[in-house]
Amino acid sequence: MLRMSGTTIQERPLLQNNDSQKEDRWYVTAFNNDVNTYLEVIVILMLATDCTEQEAYDATWEIDHYGKAVVFVNGEQQCRHVAKIISSIGIRVEVSPEP
């Protein structure tokens, strides 16, 4: 990935289940690779998580500089859906529950 500076961590609000009980928190972590460009990662993060361009850029910078970043926080089903979209361009992702 290209080298750029500046980062913040953004967290998405939790959604409610149909039964109005709060879901457990799950995380999607995206990992750096030598294949995808900054632009590709920014676009897929925006599509997958409905984040702003700035949030996607910040997460991409973190992935590039730290090797990985949490890019989405929500319930398990939503995280698995987001991970599937992100991984569709070859980015390795991990879905894990809150410790």
N, C-alpha and C positions, 0 to 999 in steps of 0.2 A: 504494500500500500504506500501511497505518498506520505510524506512527513508534513504535518501541519500542527499548529499549537492551539491550546485551549480546550477545556472540557468541564462538563457538569454532569451530574447523574440525575436522571429524571425517573419518576416512578408513576405508573398509571394507577388510577383509582380502582378499587376492587368492585366487581359487579356482584349483584345479589343473585342467588339461586331463585328458581321459581317459587320455592317454599319460603322465601324471604330470610333464609339463614345465610350468614356470611360464609363464603367458601374459604377453604384453607388457602394460604398464600403459596404460590409456586413461582419459580423464576425461569426465564429463558436466558441462557448465557450463550453469547456468540464468540467464536474464536477466530483469531487472525489466520490468514493464509497468504500465500504468495501469488494467488491467482486473481482475486477480485480487486477492482479499483475502488478508490474512495467513492466515486459516483455510483458504481453498481451497488455498493453496500448502503449508501445513503438512500437510494431509490427503493431498495428492497425493504429496508427498515421502515420507511414511510408507508409503503404498501401494506406491510405485515402488521404494523402496530398503530397505524393512523396517527403517528407523531408528526411534529413539525419538521421542517427542513433543518432548523437549528438543533433540535433534539437528536435527529438522525446523524447530523454531522458530529455532535459532541460524543455520541456513542461510538461512531466510527473512529474518531480520534483515540478514544480510550481503548478500543479493540486493537488498533495499530500500535499504540505505545505501551500497553500493558499486556498484550497478548490475548485478552478476553475482556468482555464487559457484560454485565446484566443489562439486557435490552428491553425486557418486558417483565412485569409482575402482575399476576392475576390468579384466577383459578386454574386447576390442572387442565381442563378441557380447552380453555382459551389459550393457555401457554402451548399446548401441543399443536394447536392450529397455527399459531404464530410461528412456531419452530419449523413446521412443515413448509411454510411459505419461504422463510429465510433460507432453509437448507436447499431449496429448489435451485439456487444458483451456485451450489457447491460450498457454501459456508457450513462448517461444522458447528452444531448447536447442541446444547444440553438442557434438558428440562428437569428441574429438581424441586422438591418441596422445601419450604422454609424449615431450617433446622429447629 
